[in-house]
Amino acid sequence: MDTIWAPALDPDIKPKYRAVVQAIREAIASGALSAGEKLPPVRELGWTLGMTPGTVARAYTVLTDEGVLRAEVGRGTFVAAPATAEPPLNLMEMDVIEHLTGGDNFDVNLFSPHLPNGGQSRLIRQLLAEVAKEPPSGMMHYPSRRGAKAAREGMVRWLWDTPIGPFSEADIVLSHGGQNAISLVFQTILKGRRPVIFVEELSYPGFRRAAAGLRADVVSIAMDGDGLCPVSLAAASERYPEAQIVCTSPEVHSPTCGYSSLERRIDIVAVARKFDLQILEDDCYRIGTAQAPGYRQLAPERGWYVSSLSKSITPALRVGCAIAPKDQTAALHRTAEHGYFGLATPITDLVASLLVHPQIDGIMERTRQGVSDYVKAAVNVLGAYDLSWREDVPFVWLTLPDGWRASAFCRAAETRGVRIRAAEEFAARHSQTPHAVRMAVNAGVSLNSFEAAMVRLRDLLDNPMDEISV
């Protein structure tokens, strides 16, 4: 039975979700809510309080992450038992993935991946407390390359099985996430008043944003089922001799879930060498094992590599890295140091401990399993349609059936509480794009809520509405 509970919110607390958080805390402290009691579903409490279900869900999520509440997939949200001294984290004793969930949600945002919590939230809190107690880098120094050495060594350990050729901690440049890493590479490479950058015709929008910040022109290159088309790349190189770099995601292509074979990568390297193009490999979305050698291994004189912790551990830390060809490593380091000196020392201290922690492999495996659970839920519901997916990729790509345009489908989906991204968001402004959409895993809602959102999308696909499908 759900708890019949309707708090009186403090009108002076803004935003509204914080007022809900405070009301729940006070109810627990006063005994109005006791350990083990089930809170009302987010839609019911939202209706009672006169606010959106998403506002209530956000409050539940905050308190779940703090350990005040606990969420059980398929059952709801409950008041957690009072915490005593928190025992050391032991993922070997955990038999389920902790999902960061605010209970059942009607509104489901599938714009960007929200990873399942395989224990990283608790571990990060534990390590933050240790860093705060005795920070290895101190609290009164500028960041420095020497001071961040342990974090770079941690990044080496994290990338140990990535086939990008030989590298050491001295080759790694730490960045504020993958987007910052891409900008660092562009700043290091690009020369001239109006440089040209090549990108895949459907590609990560951050490539274009980084290029715009440097006043570079972006030219889209055609793709086929094997990724970037070498014939089209060669033709564009003939037409744009000022082009300096081609950006690609050969392991996990966003948004299509595609993959480039070894043979295709070898062909791309041949074109790049002929026209003296640098190659930037964006590997931020891969959370499984690499399927083929990366461009830095295939073309060590021109291969650049970027990755981040955002899609494998958490985006909250904003930690990524860039690795240059050997003869460009010093230049890449200078670009970063001239731009921001280095990452904040408490963050590098945290990362140094996090990436070598004996439980991090188990955390990542549990996170991958959580992603797989959500992807399978999407496939079970939408599998009758043209769906591209992989169990270890935190999004799926849906090619829409006749009768639907991508923009109209996204608008219709939003009226049903599901926010998704149309293909045109991954393309140049005037490009012709397929009628397709990308849907990211959102483990910030329960698996039941995610599956229910998929059912609502399937209902749209089964029953296109004449007034919005043309």
TILODO-661494 format. One line per field, with one value per residue (C-alpha): residue number from 1; residue in one letter; chain; x negated, y, z negated. Coordinates in pm, 1 decimal, decimal comma, padded with zeros to 6 digits, m for minus. Layout:
num <- [NUM; ...]
residu <- [A; ...]
chaine <- [A; ...]
c1 <- [X; ...]
c2 <- [Y; ...]
c3 <- [Z; ...]
! end
This chain:
num <- [1; 2; 3; 4; 5; 6; 7; 8; 9; 10; 11; 12; 13; 14; 15; 16; 17; 18; 19; 20; 21; 22; 23; 24; 25; 26; 27; 28; 29; 30; 31; 32; 33; 34; 35; 36; 37; 38; 39; 40; 41; 42; 43; 44; 45; 46; 47; 48; 49; 50; 51; 52; 53; 54; 55; 56; 57; 58; 59; 60; 61; 62; 63; 64; 65; 66; 67; 68; 69; 70; 71; 72; 73; 74; 75; 76; 77; 78; 79; 80; 81; 82; 83; 84; 85; 86; 87; 88; 89; 90; 91; 92; 93; 94; 95; 96; 97; 98; 99; 100; 101; 102; 103; 104; 105; 106; 107; 108; 109; 110; 111; 112; 113; 114; 115; 116; 117; 118; 119; 120; 121; 122; 123; 124; 125; 126; 127; 128; 129; 130; 131; 132; 133; 134; 135; 136; 137; 138; 139; 140; 141; 142; 143; 144; 145; 146; 147; 148; 149; 150; 151; 152; 153; 154; 155; 156; 157; 158; 159; 160; 161; 162; 163; 164; 165; 166; 167; 168; 169; 170; 171; 172; 173; 174; 175; 176; 177; 178; 179; 180; 181; 182; 183; 184; 185; 186; 187; 188; 189; 190; 191; 192; 193; 194; 195; 196; 197; 198; 199; 200; 201; 202; 203; 204; 205; 206; 207; 208; 209; 210; 211; 212; 213; 214; 215; 216; 217; 218; 219; 220; 221; 222; 223; 224; 225; 226; 227; 228; 229; 230; 231; 232; 233; 234; 235; 236; 237; 238; 239; 240; 241; 242; 243; 244; 245; 246; 247; 248; 249; 250; 251; 252; 253; 254; 255; 256; 257; 258; 259; 260; 261; 262; 263; 264; 265; 266; 267; 268; 269; 270; 271; 272; 273; 274; 275; 276; 277; 278; 279; 280; 281; 282; 283; 284; 285; 286; 287; 288; 289; 290; 291; 292; 293; 294; 295; 296; 297; 298; 299; 300; 301; 302; 303; 304; 305; 306; 307; 308; 309; 310; 311; 312; 313; 314; 315; 316; 317; 318; 319; 320; 321; 322; 323; 324; 325; 326; 327; 328; 329; 330; 331; 332; 333; 334; 335; 336; 337; 338; 339; 340; 341; 342; 343; 344; 345; 346; 347; 348; 349; 350; 351; 352; 353; 354; 355; 356; 357; 358; 359; 360; 361; 362; 363; 364; 365; 366; 367; 368; 369; 370; 371; 372; 373; 374; 375; 376; 377; 378; 379; 380; 381; 382; 383; 384; 385; 386; 387; 388; 389; 390; 391; 392; 393; 394; 395; 396; 397; 398; 399; 400; 401; 402; 403; 404; 405; 406; 407; 408; 409; 410; 411; 412; 413; 414; 415; 416; 417; 418; 419; 420; 421; 422; 423; 424; 425; 426; 427; 428; 429; 430; 431; 432; 433; 434; 435; 436; 437; 438; 439; 440; 441; 442; 443; 444; 445; 446; 447; 448; 449; 450; 451; 452; 453; 454; 455; 456; 457; 458; 459; 460; 461; 462; 463; 464; 465; 466; 467; 468; 469; 470]
residu <- [M; D; T; I; W; A; P; A; L; D; P; D; I; K; P; K; Y; R; A; V; V; Q; A; I; R; E; A; I; A; S; G; A; L; S; A; G; E; K; L; P; P; V; R; E; L; G; W; T; L; G; M; T; P; G; T; V; A; R; A; Y; T; V; L; T; D; E; G; V; L; R; A; E; V; G; R; G; T; F; V; A; A; P; A; T; A; E; P; P; L; N; L; M; E; M; D; V; I; E; H; L; T; G; G; D; N; F; D; V; N; L; F; S; P; H; L; P; N; G; G; Q; S; R; L; I; R; Q; L; L; A; E; V; A; K; E; P; P; S; G; M; M; H; Y; P; S; R; R; G; A; K; A; A; R; E; G; M; V; R; W; L; W; D; T; P; I; G; P; F; S; E; A; D; I; V; L; S; H; G; G; Q; N; A; I; S; L; V; F; Q; T; I; L; K; G; R; R; P; V; I; F; V; E; E; L; S; Y; P; G; F; R; R; A; A; A; G; L; R; A; D; V; V; S; I; A; M; D; G; D; G; L; C; P; V; S; L; A; A; A; S; E; R; Y; P; E; A; Q; I; V; C; T; S; P; E; V; H; S; P; T; C; G; Y; S; S; L; E; R; R; I; D; I; V; A; V; A; R; K; F; D; L; Q; I; L; E; D; D; C; Y; R; I; G; T; A; Q; A; P; G; Y; R; Q; L; A; P; E; R; G; W; Y; V; S; S; L; S; K; S; I; T; P; A; L; R; V; G; C; A; I; A; P; K; D; Q; T; A; A; L; H; R; T; A; E; H; G; Y; F; G; L; A; T; P; I; T; D; L; V; A; S; L; L; V; H; P; Q; I; D; G; I; M; E; R; T; R; Q; G; V; S; D; Y; V; K; A; A; V; N; V; L; G; A; Y; D; L; S; W; R; E; D; V; P; F; V; W; L; T; L; P; D; G; W; R; A; S; A; F; C; R; A; A; E; T; R; G; V; R; I; R; A; A; E; E; F; A; A; R; H; S; Q; T; P; H; A; V; R; M; A; V; N; A; G; V; S; L; N; S; F; E; A; A; M; V; R; L; R; D; L; L; D; N; P; M; D; E; I; S; V]
chaine <- [A; A; A; A; A; A; A; A; A; A; A; A; A; A; A; A; A; A; A; A; A; A; A; A; A; A; A; A; A; A; A; A; A; A; A; A; A; A; A; A; A; A; A; A; A; A; A; A; A; A; A; A; A; A; A; A; A; A; A; A; A; A; A; A; A; A; A; A; A; A; A; A; A; A; A; A; A; A; A; A; A; A; A; A; A; A; A; A; A; A; A; A; A; A; A; A; A; A; A; A; A; A; A; A; A; A; A; A; A; A; A; A; A; A; A; A; A; A; A; A; A; A; A; A; A; A; A; A; A; A; A; A; A; A; A; A; A; A; A; A; A; A; A; A; A; A; A; A; A; A; A; A; A; A; A; A; A; A; A; A; A; A; A; A; A; A; A; A; A; A; A; A; A; A; A; A; A; A; A; A; A; A; A; A; A; A; A; A; A; A; A; A; A; A; A; A; A; A; A; A; A; A; A; A; A; A; A; A; A; A; A; A; A; A; A; A; A; A; A; A; A; A; A; A; A; A; A; A; A; A; A; A; A; A; A; A; A; A; A; A; A; A; A; A; A; A; A; A; A; A; A; A; A; A; A; A; A; A; A; A; A; A; A; A; A; A; A; A; A; A; A; A; A; A; A; A; A; A; A; A; A; A; A; A; A; A; A; A; A; A; A; A; A; A; A; A; A; A; A; A; A; A; A; A; A; A; A; A; A; A; A; A; A; A; A; A; A; A; A; A; A; A; A; A; A; A; A; A; A; A; A; A; A; A; A; A; A; A; A; A; A; A; A; A; A; A; A; A; A; A; A; A; A; A; A; A; A; A; A; A; A; A; A; A; A; A; A; A; A; A; A; A; A; A; A; A; A; A; A; A; A; A; A; A; A; A; A; A; A; A; A; A; A; A; A; A; A; A; A; A; A; A; A; A; A; A; A; A; A; A; A; A; A; A; A; A; A; A; A; A; A; A; A; A; A; A; A; A; A; A; A; A; A; A; A; A; A; A; A; A; A; A; A; A; A; A; A; A; A; A; A; A; A; A; A; A; A; A; A; A; A; A; A; A; A; A; A; A; A; A]
c1 <- [00000,0; m00122,3; m00165,6; 00114,0; m00107,5; m00059,1; m00315,8; m00273,1; m00555,0; m00750,1; m00667,1; m00995,3; m01208,0; m01287,6; m01298,9; m00999,8; m01180,0; m01396,5; m01079,9; m00970,3; m01314,8; m01294,5; m00939,2; m01038,6; m01341,2; m01126,0; m00861,3; m01125,9; m01282,3; m00943,2; m00837,0; m00554,5; m00739,3; m00917,0; m01177,6; m01032,7; m00725,7; m00645,3; m00613,4; m00332,5; m00406,0; m00549,7; m00242,2; m00006,1; m00214,1; m00263,8; 00113,5; 00166,8; m00093,5; 00003,9; m00331,9; m00470,0; m00567,9; m00917,6; m00956,8; m00862,6; m01085,6; m01380,6; m01325,2; m01305,7; m01625,8; m01815,7; m01713,8; m01775,0; m02126,9; m02182,9; m02058,7; m01757,2; m01524,0; m01570,9; m01418,7; m01325,6; m01273,3; m00910,3; m00803,8; m00847,7; m01035,5; m01071,0; m01212,4; m01556,4; m01666,4; m01858,2; m02224,3; m02487,0; m02853,6; m02864,8; m03044,1; m03324,4; m03196,4; m03206,3; m03056,4; m03123,1; m02837,2; m02598,2; m02366,6; m02175,0; m02266,6; m02172,9; m01960,5; m01953,3; m01577,5; m01310,0; m01049,0; m00796,9; m00799,5; m00565,7; m00797,5; m01108,1; m01394,2; m01592,4; m01810,7; m02138,7; m02243,4; m02186,5; m02394,3; m02283,8; m02458,0; m02670,8; m02812,0; m03010,1; m02799,3; m02876,4; m03242,3; m03288,4; m03133,0; m03367,3; m03673,7; m03568,6; m03556,8; m03907,0; m04038,6; m03876,1; m04030,2; m04383,4; m04420,4; m04740,2; m04786,4; m04711,3; m04470,2; m04697,0; m04870,1; m04805,1; m04744,1; m05060,9; m05163,2; m05363,9; m05079,9; m04838,0; m05075,2; m04883,4; m04557,7; m04721,5; m04855,3; m04500,9; m04385,7; m04650,8; m04511,5; m04155,4; m04259,5; m04487,8; m04306,4; m04234,3; m04417,0; m04559,6; m04929,2; m05193,8; m05131,0; m05223,5; m05101,9; m05326,5; m05122,0; m04787,5; m04637,8; m04352,1; m04052,1; m03717,8; m03527,5; m03525,9; m03400,7; m03692,0; m03929,5; m03796,4; m03847,4; m04205,0; m04284,2; m04136,0; m04329,8; m04652,8; m04608,2; m04421,6; m04613,4; m04519,0; m04237,8; m03960,7; m04050,5; m03823,0; m03717,8; m03559,0; m03288,5; m03054,9; m02721,9; m02554,8; m02787,4; m02830,0; m02711,1; m03006,0; m03239,7; m03049,9; m03029,9; m03402,5; m03470,9; m03241,1; m03430,7; m03749,4; m03583,6; m03647,5; m03427,0; m03272,2; m03216,8; m03005,5; m03126,5; m02886,2; m02849,6; m02740,3; m02675,0; m03044,5; m03079,3; m03274,2; m03293,0; m03656,5; m03556,4; m03355,2; m03639,9; m03883,9; m03649,6; m03603,1; m03979,0; m04024,5; m03761,4; m03884,0; m04264,0; m04263,4; m04105,3; m04325,7; m04141,2; m03867,5; m03660,1; m03508,2; m03370,9; m03462,3; m03382,5; m03043,4; m02894,7; m02649,1; m02367,8; m02339,2; m02504,4; m02728,6; m03079,0; m03361,3; m03538,9; m03916,7; m03916,0; m03725,6; m03961,4; m04260,3; m04097,5; m04037,3; m04401,1; m04512,8; m04303,1; m04425,9; m04788,4; m04735,0; m04583,7; m04777,3; m04472,2; m04491,0; m04238,7; m04050,0; m03889,9; m03611,1; m03578,2; m03357,4; m03056,3; m03233,8; m03174,1; m03260,0; m03567,7; m03712,9; m03652,0; m03944,3; m04264,3; m04211,8; m04345,7; m04630,7; m04758,8; m04685,6; m04832,2; m05058,1; m05187,8; m04837,5; m04599,1; m04449,4; m04235,3; m03979,8; m03767,6; m03599,3; m03447,3; m03102,7; m02951,4; m03123,8; m03138,1; m02962,5; m02937,2; m02929,5; m03307,6; m03370,4; m03695,5; m03827,7; m04155,0; m04322,7; m04623,1; m04822,2; m05064,6; m05405,2; m05553,9; m05251,8; m05232,6; m05422,8; m05206,2; m04887,3; m05014,4; m05091,1; m04741,6; m04584,5; m04820,2; m04782,7; m04404,5; m04336,2; m04663,6; m04509,3; m04213,4; m04129,5; m04361,4; m04083,0; m03939,5; m04272,8; m04326,6; m03983,6; m04040,8; m04379,2; m04209,6; m03893,4; m04050,0; m04282,3; m04036,0; m04005,7; m03627,2; m03614,3; m03609,2; m03310,5; m03137,1; m03183,1; m03064,0; m02750,9; m02694,7; m02728,5; m02477,8; m02239,6; m02270,6; m02200,9; m01881,9; m01745,0; m01847,5; m01679,5; m01364,0; m01363,8; m01426,7; m01152,8; m00899,5; m01022,9; m01199,7; m00937,2; m01053,8; m01385,0; m01589,0; m01970,5; m02113,1; m02395,2; m02376,0; m02678,6; m02576,5; m02359,4; m02123,2; m01922,6; m01858,6; m01510,3; m01444,3; m01083,7; m00827,7; m00645,9; m00401,8; m00633,7; m00882,1; m01142,6; m01050,4; m00677,9; m00744,9; m00955,0; m00677,9; m00418,3; m00641,4; m00689,9; m00313,6; m00323,1; m00596,9; m00894,1; m01172,0; m01391,0; m01632,0; m01565,7; m01829,1; m01865,8; m02020,5; m02323,2; m02359,2; m02454,3; m02173,9; m02091,5; m02159,9; m01904,4; m01865,1; m01687,3; m01358,4; m01509,3; m01546,0; m01795,1; m01675,5; m01926,8; m01914,7; m01786,9; m01847,0; m01744,9; m01392,8; m01286,0; m01306,2; m00926,4; m00898,1; m01147,1; m00961,3; m00629,3; m00778,6; m00880,1; m00522,8; m00392,6; m00636,9; m00528,8; m00168,4; m00265,9; m00447,0; m00148,2; 00099,9; m00045,6; 00180,5; 00265,5; 00236,8; m00125,6; m00264,5; m00294,6]
c2 <- [00000,0; 00349,6; 00593,8; 00853,3; 01154,8; 01511,0; 01752,8; 02124,4; 02276,8; 02583,3; 02844,8; 03025,4; 02729,9; 02743,4; 02558,2; 02343,0; 02009,9; 02140,9; 02215,3; 01854,1; 01731,6; 01940,8; 01824,6; 01457,8; 01511,6; 01681,4; 01409,0; 01140,9; 01336,6; 01387,2; 01027,0; 01104,6; 00881,1; 00581,0; 00343,5; 00103,2; 00308,9; 00341,8; 00693,3; 00784,9; 00734,3; 01048,2; 01113,5; 01083,8; 01310,1; 01555,1; 01578,5; 01623,6; 01901,2; 02067,7; 02015,0; 01805,2; 01441,6; 01532,9; 01778,6; 01510,0; 01257,0; 01492,7; 01526,5; 01147,4; 01108,7; 01356,5; 01172,3; 00828,8; 00930,7; 01055,5; 00726,7; 00885,2; 00692,9; 00366,4; 00278,3; m00072,0; m00136,3; m00223,0; m00167,5; 00201,7; 00430,8; 00365,4; 00539,9; 00393,2; 00254,9; 00507,0; 00507,8; 00420,0; 00425,6; 00342,0; 00012,0; m00008,7; m00055,5; m00419,3; m00466,9; m00839,4; m00858,5; m00660,4; m00884,5; m00612,6; m00288,9; 00024,4; 00220,6; 00596,1; 00615,1; 00837,2; 00563,3; 00547,7; 00843,4; 00937,6; 01202,7; 01031,3; 01229,1; 01021,1; 01302,0; 01194,2; 00873,8; 00855,6; 00561,4; 00296,6; 00316,0; 00006,3; 00140,3; 00436,0; 00693,6; 00547,4; 00487,1; 00844,7; 00980,2; 00760,0; 00873,7; 01239,2; 01215,3; 01069,0; 01338,9; 01610,9; 01471,1; 01455,4; 01581,5; 01442,0; 01760,9; 01994,4; 02285,9; 02582,8; 02499,4; 02559,8; 02245,2; 02114,5; 01836,7; 01674,1; 01700,3; 01526,6; 01238,2; 00991,1; 01077,0; 01024,3; 00690,2; 00603,8; 00693,7; 00460,0; 00180,5; 00264,8; 00254,7; m00049,3; m00263,2; 00017,4; m00056,3; 00288,0; 00204,7; 00256,9; 00533,7; 00621,6; 00868,0; 01132,7; 01111,5; 01174,6; 01522,7; 01543,9; 01746,5; 01871,0; 01588,2; 01467,6; 01792,9; 01984,6; 01715,7; 01766,2; 02142,6; 02088,2; 01874,6; 02132,4; 02415,2; 02218,4; 02118,0; 02391,8; 02662,5; 02942,1; 03194,9; 02958,2; 02593,4; 02309,5; 02012,8; 01697,7; 01515,1; 01225,9; 01337,3; 01221,0; 01286,2; 01404,6; 01771,0; 01869,6; 01849,5; 02134,0; 02335,7; 02310,2; 02404,9; 02706,9; 02831,5; 02833,0; 02985,7; 02670,6; 02549,5; 02204,5; 01979,9; 01666,1; 01340,0; 01072,9; 00747,1; 00396,2; 00086,1; 00062,6; 00420,1; 00703,6; 00656,9; 00670,8; 00763,2; 01060,9; 01159,3; 01158,2; 01365,7; 01622,2; 01638,6; 01723,2; 01995,1; 02137,9; 02129,5; 02347,1; 02062,3; 01955,3; 01690,6; 01429,1; 01343,2; 01000,0; 00754,0; 00411,0; 00198,1; 00338,5; 00581,1; 00829,0; 00842,3; 00526,2; 00262,1; 00183,1; 00039,3; 00069,6; m00251,8; m00285,5; m00286,6; 00042,1; 00201,0; 00098,9; 00263,0; 00584,1; 00589,4; 00558,3; 00862,1; 01061,2; 00991,6; 01084,4; 01422,5; 01479,6; 01478,1; 01426,5; 01176,4; 01241,1; 00931,2; 01004,1; 00697,5; 00847,5; 00618,7; 00283,3; 00095,4; m00250,8; m00405,4; m00238,7; m00444,2; m00324,3; m00118,5; 00254,3; 00518,2; 00612,0; 00254,1; 00226,8; 00569,5; 00667,5; 00976,4; 01132,4; 00953,7; 01149,7; 00988,8; 01132,7; 00967,1; 01047,1; 00892,3; 01030,5; 00724,7; 00458,2; 00592,6; 00931,1; 01260,2; 01454,7; 01460,4; 01616,4; 01423,4; 01312,0; 01283,8; 01343,0; 01154,0; 01290,9; 01134,6; 01111,7; 01414,6; 01629,7; 01535,9; 01840,8; 02072,2; 01917,7; 01960,0; 02327,3; 02385,1; 02253,6; 02433,7; 02764,9; 02724,0; 02621,6; 02514,6; 02175,7; 02014,4; 02115,4; 01927,9; 01773,2; 01623,6; 01478,9; 01338,5; 01175,2; 01037,5; 00899,2; 00687,4; 00607,5; 00465,4; 00226,1; 00126,1; m00254,9; m00231,0; m00012,8; m00307,4; m00455,0; m00118,2; m00080,9; m00435,6; m00373,6; m00047,4; m00229,1; m00488,3; m00211,8; m00051,7; m00392,0; m00429,1; m00098,5; m00164,0; m00505,1; m00341,3; m00107,4; m00394,4; m00609,8; m00334,5; m00177,3; m00472,2; m00510,7; m00179,5; m00083,4; m00055,4; m00044,1; m00136,4; m00299,6; m00431,0; m00227,6; 00101,7; 00337,7; 00440,1; 00293,3; 00429,0; 00400,1; 00449,0; 00559,8; 00382,3; 00552,8; 00811,3; 00972,4; 01256,0; 01270,1; 01617,8; 01534,6; 01208,2; 01387,8; 01642,3; 01367,9; 01171,1; 01476,7; 01515,7; 01162,2; 01242,1; 01107,6; 01336,0; 01200,3; 01344,8; 01369,3; 01279,6; 01642,3; 01728,6; 01524,5; 01678,9; 02007,4; 02263,1; 02224,4; 01851,9; 01598,0; 01361,5; 01028,0; 01009,8; 00856,3; 00925,5; 00845,0; 00730,4; 00718,5; 00490,8; 00680,1; 00477,0; 00781,0; 00642,5; 00291,9; 00014,2; m00002,3; 00367,4; 00330,9; 00032,9; 00215,4; 00503,1; 00255,1; 00124,1; 00476,9; 00521,7; 00190,1; 00305,5; 00614,0; 00401,2; 00168,0; 00453,9; 00756,6; 01061,6; 01218,9; 01575,1; 01536,0; 01266,8; 01463,9]
c3 <- [00000,0; 00080,3; m00206,6; m00218,3; m00263,8; m00144,2; m00285,9; m00332,2; m00130,5; m00236,5; 00032,7; m00028,6; 00086,9; 00457,8; 00691,5; 00607,2; 00599,2; 00312,6; 00115,7; 00167,2; 00058,3; m00260,0; m00335,7; m00307,0; m00529,7; m00794,3; m00777,3; m00835,0; m01121,2; m01291,4; m01247,5; m01006,5; m00760,3; m00906,2; m00766,9; m00512,6; m00428,3; m00061,2; 00075,5; 00315,8; 00688,1; 00845,6; 01060,6; 00762,7; 00537,3; 00821,7; 00872,0; 00497,2; 00476,3; 00802,8; 00974,5; 01256,9; 01197,0; 01312,5; 01021,3; 00769,2; 00944,5; 00917,3; 00541,5; 00504,7; 00706,5; 00485,8; 00170,8; 00323,3; 00418,3; 00062,1; m00082,8; m00253,9; m00022,3; 00162,5; 00497,7; 00602,7; 00972,0; 01035,2; 00671,4; 00596,9; 00359,8; m00012,6; m00319,1; m00380,3; m00714,0; m00927,6; m00836,0; m01089,3; m01002,1; m00630,8; m00577,1; m00323,1; 00029,5; 00134,6; 00477,5; 00461,8; 00209,6; 00431,3; 00632,1; 00814,9; 00986,5; 00795,0; 01039,4; 00984,7; 01004,1; 00863,1; 00884,2; 01165,6; 01404,7; 01685,0; 01830,7; 01969,3; 02123,7; 02374,0; 02511,0; 02349,8; 02172,1; 01796,6; 01680,3; 01432,9; 01098,6; 01054,9; 00729,8; 00865,1; 00682,8; 00343,6; 00427,1; 00548,0; 00229,0; 00026,7; 00221,0; 00208,9; m00170,0; m00173,3; 00058,8; m00150,2; m00466,7; m00331,1; 00029,2; 00184,1; 00388,4; 00101,5; 00129,5; 00197,6; 00524,8; 00892,4; 01098,6; 01260,8; 01494,3; 01217,8; 00967,8; 01206,8; 01281,8; 01062,4; 01241,5; 01580,6; 01457,8; 01357,9; 01708,3; 01852,2; 01638,9; 01748,3; 02117,5; 02080,9; 02343,5; 02592,5; 02920,6; 02995,5; 03012,6; 02744,0; 02490,7; 02134,4; 01874,1; 02029,7; 02352,3; 02182,6; 02160,2; 01910,1; 02019,1; 01891,9; 02060,3; 02419,0; 02569,7; 02421,1; 02550,8; 02904,7; 02876,4; 02754,7; 03057,3; 03294,8; 03127,2; 03160,4; 03524,4; 03708,2; 03890,5; 04125,7; 04133,6; 04245,9; 04182,9; 04292,4; 04082,0; 04223,3; 04023,3; 04098,0; 04246,7; 03925,6; 03636,4; 03279,1; 03275,8; 03057,4; 03356,4; 03523,0; 03202,0; 03141,4; 03503,2; 03481,6; 03177,5; 03386,9; 03695,6; 03895,5; 04178,4; 04143,6; 04445,1; 04416,1; 04570,4; 04693,1; 04503,2; 04586,3; 04379,3; 04291,1; 04173,2; 04333,2; 04711,2; 04836,9; 05192,8; 05065,8; 04833,7; 05123,5; 05341,4; 05063,6; 05009,8; 05377,3; 05350,6; 05017,9; 05019,6; 04704,8; 04503,4; 04213,6; 04012,0; 04042,3; 03732,2; 03692,7; 03436,0; 03573,3; 03266,4; 03165,5; 03409,9; 03265,7; 03357,9; 03571,6; 03345,1; 03642,2; 03650,3; 03906,3; 04000,7; 04001,3; 04380,8; 04390,1; 04137,8; 04348,4; 04651,9; 04455,2; 04344,8; 04708,8; 04806,5; 04506,6; 04595,6; 04959,2; 04869,4; 04544,1; 04318,9; 03945,6; 03802,4; 03479,6; 03324,9; 03076,6; 02852,6; 02582,4; 02631,4; 02613,1; 02288,3; 02422,9; 02582,4; 02893,1; 03206,7; 03420,2; 03393,1; 03353,2; 03590,6; 03361,0; 03397,0; 03769,0; 03849,8; 03558,2; 03738,0; 03772,8; 03536,1; 03242,1; 02974,6; 02730,4; 02463,8; 02132,9; 01821,5; 01904,9; 02075,3; 01866,9; 01508,8; 01475,2; 01667,3; 01341,3; 01297,2; 01642,3; 01689,1; 02026,2; 02211,2; 02543,8; 02683,3; 02977,0; 03223,7; 03056,3; 03231,1; 03132,8; 02764,1; 02640,0; 02850,3; 02710,5; 02354,2; 02424,6; 02563,2; 02244,4; 02008,1; 02190,7; 02180,8; 01820,9; 01649,7; 01567,1; 01395,4; 01039,7; 00804,8; 00590,2; 00910,0; 01023,7; 00673,0; 00691,9; 01041,3; 00941,5; 00673,4; 00867,3; 01182,8; 01000,3; 00729,1; 00702,0; 00739,8; 01052,1; 01293,5; 01114,0; 01118,6; 01492,5; 01557,9; 01354,0; 01540,0; 01873,8; 01754,7; 01654,9; 01999,5; 02153,4; 01946,0; 02074,7; 02434,7; 02424,6; 02292,7; 02593,5; 02836,0; 02683,4; 02742,8; 03069,0; 03230,8; 03503,6; 03648,6; 03813,2; 03495,1; 03473,4; 03135,0; 02943,8; 02588,6; 02479,3; 02641,8; 02432,4; 02712,2; 03000,0; 03349,9; 03499,2; 03869,5; 03891,4; 04109,7; 04394,6; 04267,4; 04015,4; 04041,8; 03766,6; 03640,6; 03630,3; 03451,3; 03187,8; 03128,4; 03097,0; 02861,6; 02638,8; 02599,4; 02458,7; 02211,1; 02409,8; 02533,7; 02813,9; 03070,2; 03443,1; 03702,1; 03810,5; 03473,9; 03580,2; 03925,8; 04088,0; 04101,2; 04470,2; 04505,6; 04618,1; 04326,6; 04287,2; 04104,0; 03794,2; 03422,5; 03147,6; 02805,4; 02521,5; 02219,1; 01914,8; 01601,8; 01398,6; 01429,6; 01337,3; 01593,4; 01579,7; 01665,6; 01949,7; 02091,1; 02060,3; 02261,4; 02531,1; 02539,2; 02593,8; 02882,4; 03033,3; 03015,7; 03215,9; 03472,5; 03501,4; 03535,3; 03718,7; 03695,5; 04031,0; 03909,8; 03790,5; 04015,3; 04338,5]
! end
